[in-house]
Amino acid sequence: MTISLSQLAVLMGSVVSTVALIGVLKPAAFTAVVRRIPRSLTWGYVFVALGTAWFLYHLNNESVSDFEAYKQYMFIGFALLGALTCVFLTDFLAARGFGVLLLLLSKSMVDTAHWSDTSWRLVMTVWAYGFVFLGMWITISPWRMRDIILWMTATEGRVRLTNGLRLAFGLLVVILGLTVYR
């Protein structure tokens, strides 16, 4: 399944804008929800399951002949790794899973933007590399996700400001997806 840069931009911009709009309109409710995410086992299981499945999808589609003989064993090993992560690394499981999802999402973003013929593709590419940095940082130091969320939700004004900025960026990405990336 392939997705165009336009479709990816509209989808990602819509998700970012929707979440940010909730933060702007209902900052107290937004704060209450996002502060629970880093240590949530439920979100952790969901994020790790999605990350594992997505990684296995990429592994299955990998065509490097050097790994072809080992692909079946790697597939089983990485599936077990995802499952065992949910058993033995439950502290900040959601943060770790979210970090993995950011890394996988950034791969898709860069792969999709790579073939675009407009320099506006750099908006998605730079955003993707920001996700790479954040994904690695959160995966290595999962408590940083909690710290970032606590900083962003310290006051109602800060919640509105950070979500307002995200809303503006999300709308920019949607507009690029509907116009420039077509």
C-alpha positions as CSV (number, residue, x, y, z in Angstrom):
1,M,0.0,0.0,0.0
2,T,1.4,3.3,-1.0
3,I,0.3,6.7,0.1
4,S,1.0,10.0,-1.7
5,L,2.7,12.9,0.0
6,S,-0.6,14.8,-0.4
7,Q,-2.6,12.1,1.4
8,L,0.0,11.8,4.2
9,A,0.2,15.5,4.7
10,V,-3.6,15.8,4.9
11,L,-3.9,12.9,7.3
12,M,-1.1,13.9,9.6
13,G,-2.0,17.6,9.6
14,S,-5.7,16.7,10.4
15,V,-4.6,14.5,13.3
16,V,-2.3,17.1,14.7
17,S,-4.9,19.9,14.2
18,T,-7.7,17.9,15.8
19,V,-5.6,17.1,18.9
20,A,-4.3,20.7,19.1
21,L,-7.8,22.1,18.8
22,I,-9.0,20.0,21.8
23,G,-6.0,21.4,23.7
24,V,-6.9,25.0,22.8
25,L,-10.6,24.7,23.5
26,K,-10.4,22.4,26.6
27,P,-7.0,22.8,28.2
28,A,-7.9,21.3,31.6
29,A,-9.3,18.1,30.0
30,F,-6.4,17.9,27.6
31,T,-3.9,18.3,30.4
32,A,-5.7,15.6,32.5
33,V,-5.5,13.1,29.6
34,V,-2.0,13.7,28.3
35,R,-0.4,13.7,31.7
36,R,-1.5,10.1,32.2
37,I,-0.1,8.8,28.9
38,P,3.6,8.2,29.6
39,R,3.0,5.6,32.4
40,S,-0.3,4.2,31.0
41,L,0.0,0.4,30.5
42,T,-3.0,0.5,28.2
43,W,-1.5,3.1,25.9
44,G,1.8,1.2,26.2
45,Y,0.4,-2.0,25.0
46,V,-1.3,-0.3,22.1
47,F,1.8,1.7,21.1
48,V,4.2,-1.3,21.4
49,A,1.7,-3.6,19.5
50,L,1.4,-1.0,16.7
51,G,5.1,-0.4,16.6
52,T,5.9,-4.1,16.5
53,A,3.4,-4.8,13.8
54,W,4.6,-1.8,11.7
55,F,8.2,-2.8,12.1
56,L,7.4,-6.4,11.1
57,Y,5.5,-5.1,8.0
58,H,8.7,-3.3,7.0
59,L,10.8,-6.3,7.7
60,N,8.6,-8.5,5.7
61,N,8.8,-6.1,2.7
62,E,12.6,-5.8,3.0
63,S,14.3,-7.1,-0.1
64,V,17.9,-7.1,1.0
65,S,19.2,-10.5,-0.2
66,D,21.8,-10.6,2.6
67,F,19.0,-11.1,5.1
68,E,16.7,-13.3,3.1
69,A,18.0,-16.6,4.7
70,Y,17.5,-15.1,8.2
71,K,14.3,-13.1,7.6
72,Q,12.0,-15.8,9.1
73,Y,14.1,-16.0,12.3
74,M,14.4,-12.2,12.5
75,F,10.6,-11.9,12.1
76,I,10.0,-14.3,15.0
77,G,12.7,-12.7,17.1
78,F,11.4,-9.2,16.7
79,A,7.8,-10.3,17.3
80,L,9.0,-11.9,20.6
81,L,11.0,-8.7,21.4
82,G,7.8,-6.7,21.1
83,A,5.8,-9.1,23.3
84,L,8.6,-9.4,25.9
85,T,8.9,-5.6,26.0
86,C,5.3,-5.5,27.3
87,V,6.2,-8.0,30.0
88,F,9.6,-6.8,31.3
89,L,9.7,-3.1,30.5
90,T,6.4,-1.9,31.8
91,D,7.8,1.3,33.4
92,F,7.1,4.1,30.9
93,L,6.0,1.5,28.3
94,A,3.8,4.0,26.6
95,A,6.7,6.5,26.2
96,R,8.9,3.8,24.8
97,G,6.2,2.6,22.4
98,F,5.5,6.2,21.3
99,G,9.2,6.7,20.6
100,V,9.2,3.7,18.4
101,L,6.1,4.9,16.5
102,L,7.7,8.3,16.0
103,L,10.8,6.5,14.4
104,L,8.6,4.4,12.1
105,L,6.4,7.4,11.2
106,S,9.5,9.4,10.3
107,K,10.7,6.6,7.9
108,S,7.3,6.7,6.1
109,M,7.4,10.5,6.0
110,V,10.9,10.7,4.5
111,D,10.2,7.8,2.0
112,T,7.1,9.5,0.8
113,A,8.5,13.1,0.6
114,H,11.7,11.8,-1.2
115,W,10.0,11.5,-4.5
116,S,8.1,14.8,-4.5
117,D,9.3,17.4,-7.0
118,T,8.6,20.5,-4.8
119,S,11.0,22.0,-2.3
120,W,8.0,22.3,0.0
121,R,8.6,18.6,0.7
122,L,11.3,19.8,3.1
123,V,8.5,20.8,5.6
124,M,7.6,17.1,5.9
125,T,11.3,16.0,5.8
126,V,12.4,18.4,8.6
127,W,9.3,17.4,10.6
128,A,10.3,13.8,10.1
129,Y,13.9,14.4,11.3
130,G,12.4,16.2,14.3
131,F,10.5,13.0,15.0
132,V,13.7,10.9,14.6
133,F,15.4,13.1,17.2
134,L,12.4,13.0,19.6
135,G,11.8,9.3,19.0
136,M,15.4,8.3,19.9
137,W,15.4,10.7,22.9
138,I,12.2,9.3,24.3
139,T,13.2,5.7,23.6
140,I,16.5,6.1,25.3
141,S,15.2,8.3,28.2
142,P,11.4,7.6,28.4
143,W,10.9,9.9,31.4
144,R,11.7,12.8,29.1
145,M,8.2,12.4,27.6
146,R,6.7,12.9,31.0
147,D,9.0,15.9,31.5
148,I,8.0,17.5,28.2
149,I,4.3,16.9,28.9
150,L,4.6,18.4,32.4
151,W,6.4,21.5,31.0
152,M,3.8,21.9,28.2
153,T,0.9,21.6,30.6
154,A,2.3,23.6,33.5
155,T,-0.2,26.4,33.0
156,E,-3.5,26.8,31.1
157,G,-1.9,29.6,29.1
158,R,1.0,27.3,28.1
159,V,-1.4,24.6,27.1
160,R,-3.3,27.0,24.8
161,L,-0.1,28.5,23.4
162,T,1.7,25.2,22.5
163,N,-1.5,23.7,21.1
164,G,-2.2,26.9,19.2
165,L,1.2,26.6,17.6
166,R,0.6,22.9,16.8
167,L,-2.8,23.8,15.4
168,A,-1.3,26.4,13.1
169,F,1.4,24.0,11.9
170,G,-1.2,21.2,11.4
171,L,-3.3,23.5,9.3
172,L,-0.2,24.5,7.3
173,V,0.5,20.9,6.6
174,V,-3.1,20.2,5.5
175,I,-3.0,23.3,3.2
176,L,0.2,22.0,1.7
177,G,-1.3,18.6,1.2
178,L,-4.4,20.0,-0.5
179,T,-2.5,22.4,-2.8
180,V,1.3,22.1,-3.2
181,Y,1.7,18.4,-2.8
182,R,-1.0,17.4,-5.2
